[in-house]
C-alpha cells in the first residue's frame, strides 16, 4: 500500500471515535498491551510526561514539547485528534512522522490487526510509541485521548503525570459527575510518580488527594503554587505576569498562544517544569521563556484562539464543551468588535443544550456540520438553537458558512468558528 491507501485503510478499517463515537471506545488496555508486546514494548525505552484533563491538555502538551525542544532534548509529541493531517498526531522536534514510517508500521502490524481488531486510536498510540523508540527520543510528551485510567496511552510510567482540569464532557463514557470524571482522569497517577494538577474544584480535590496518597505520589496544585497577577495583549502575544508564593520576584512571560485561558495552562506548565527540574531535567528559566514565545512555530499547534484573518477578524477555536465555551465567551467579551458572527457545529453525542444556553442571543449564527457521520445535521442544530433564541441559517459545510459570514461581516466585526474540533479542521486557510 502507498501512503494514501494506508490512510484510507486506517480510517475505514478501524473503529474511529471521531467517526462513529462511543462504539470505537475500548474500555480496557488489552489491545494496547498486545500491540506493545508485539512491537517489543517500545514504551519502556523512552522517558515521558503524561497529560490528561478535560480542557487545556493539548496546549499544555505543546508548550512542554516546545520547552524540551528548546532545551536541546530530542522531543516526541503525541496528541489527538489532528486538524488537517493525520501525521500531526506524532511529531519529533516539531517534525511530523514520515509517510514512509506510517506505511511500514501499518504493514508490520497488519497480521495483528486482523487478529485483535484494535481501534484507530489504539493503533496510533502504538505507532507513536514505536516511532519514539526507533528515533531514540530523549523524552515524549503523551496526551491522553479520553479519560485516563483506561486510555490507551496509560501503559507508560512517566517522569511526571499532569491533569489540567476537570469539566463535564464525554459523560456517557467517563461518568455523569465531576467526581466520577476526576476518578477516571486520576487513573494516570502512578506509584511514586509526582503529579501536577492545574486546577481543582471542591468536588475533585479529594479525589486527587486520595489517589495520590494511595499511589505514594507527590501532589502539587499549580493554581495554589503560582498566580497570574496581570496580563495584557500586545502584537498578538499574550504577556502574563506570574507570582510564585515562595518567591518575591514576579516573572513576565510572552506567549504566542493569545487565548486568555492560556494563563491557566501556563501555570500548569511552569509547575510541571519545576517538578521535572527536581528530577534532574535541565529546563532553565530563560529556555522556558524563549520556548513559550514560539510554541506554534516549534510544535505546529493551531486552533486555540487562532487568528487567521484581520478586518474582519476571523478566529478558529476548538472549544467544544461547556467549560471551553465559557472560556471562549470570556475571550470574545474582551476582544474589540462591532458585531459577532458565530460559525458553529457539533457532534450528535455531545450534550449541547447547556452550550446553546450560554451562547449570546445578539450574535449572528451560521449553523453547519463537519463531514463525518457523527456530525449533527446543520438544520437540526439550527432548529434546536432557535429554542434558545439563537438566529441564523444552516449550511452543509463550514467553508460555505464561513464565506457567508465574511460576506455579511463589516471590517470591525468578529467571526468565530467553534463547536467541534473536526469542524475547525475543515476550514480552508
C-alpha positions, 0 to 999 in steps of 0.5 A: 500500500502507498501512503494514501491507501494506508490512510484510507485503510486506517480510517475505514478499517478501524473503529474511529471515535471521531467517526462513529463515537462511543462504539470505537471506545475500548474500555480496557488496555488489552489491545494496547498491551498486545500491540506493545508486546508485539512491537517489543514494548517500545514504551519502556525505552523512552522517558515521558510526561503524561497529560490528561484533563478535560480542557487545556491538555493539548496546549499544555502538551505543546508548550512542554514539547516546545520547552524540551525542544528548546532545551536541546532534548530530542522531543516526541509529541503525541496528541489527538485528534489532528486538524488537517493531517493525520501525521500531526498526531506524532511529531519529533522536534516539531517534525511530523512522522514520515509517510514512509514510517506510517506505511511500514508500521501499518504493514508490520502490524497488519497480521495483528490487526486482523487478529485483535481488531484494535481501534484507530486510536489504539493503533496510533498510540502504538505507532507513536510509541514505536516511532519514539523508540526507533528515533531514540527520543530523549523524552515524549510528551503523551496526551491522553485521548479520553479519560485516563485510567483506561486510555490507551496511552496509560501503559507508560510510567512517566517522569511526571503525570499532569491533569489540567482540569476537570469539566463535564464532557464525554459523560456517557463514557467517563461518568455523569459527575465531576467526581466520577470524571476526576476518578477516571482522569486520576487513573494516570497517577502512578506509584511514586510518580509526582503529579501536577494538577492545574486546577481543582474544584471542591468536588475533585480535590479529594479525589486527587488527594486520595489517589495520590496518597494511595499511589505514594505520589507527590501532589502539587496544585499549580493554581495554589503554587503560582498566580497570574497577577496581570496580563495584557495583549500586545502584537498578538502575544499574550504577556502574563505576569506570574507570582510564585508564593515562595518567591518575591520576584514576579516573572513576565512571560510572552506567549504566542498562544493569545487565548486568555485561558492560556494563563491557566495552562501556563501555570500548569506548565511552569509547575510541571517544569519545576517538578521535572527540574527536581528530577534532574531535567535541565529546563532553565528559566530563560529556555522556558521563556524563549520556548513559550514565545514560539510554541506554534512555530516549534510544535505546529499547534493551531486552533486555540484562539487562532487568528487567521484573518484581520478586518474582519477578524476571523478566529478558529477555536476548538472549544467544544464543551461547556467549560471551553465555551465559557472560556471562549465567551470570556475571550470574545467579551474582551476582544474589540468588535462591532458585531459577532458572527458565530460559525458553529457545529457539533457532534450528535453525542455531545450534550449541547443544550447547556452550550446553546444556553450560554451562547449570546442571543445578539450574535449572528449564527451560521449553523453547519456540520463537519463531514463525518457521520457523527456530525449533527445535521446543520438544520437540526442544530439550527432548529434546536438553537432557535429554542434558545433564541439563537438566529441564523441559517444552516449550511452543509459545510463550514467553508460555505458558512464561513464565506457567508459570514465574511460576506455579511461581516463589516471590517470591525466585526468578529467571526468565530468558528467553534463547536467541534474540533473536526469542524475547525479542521475543515476550514480552508486557510 
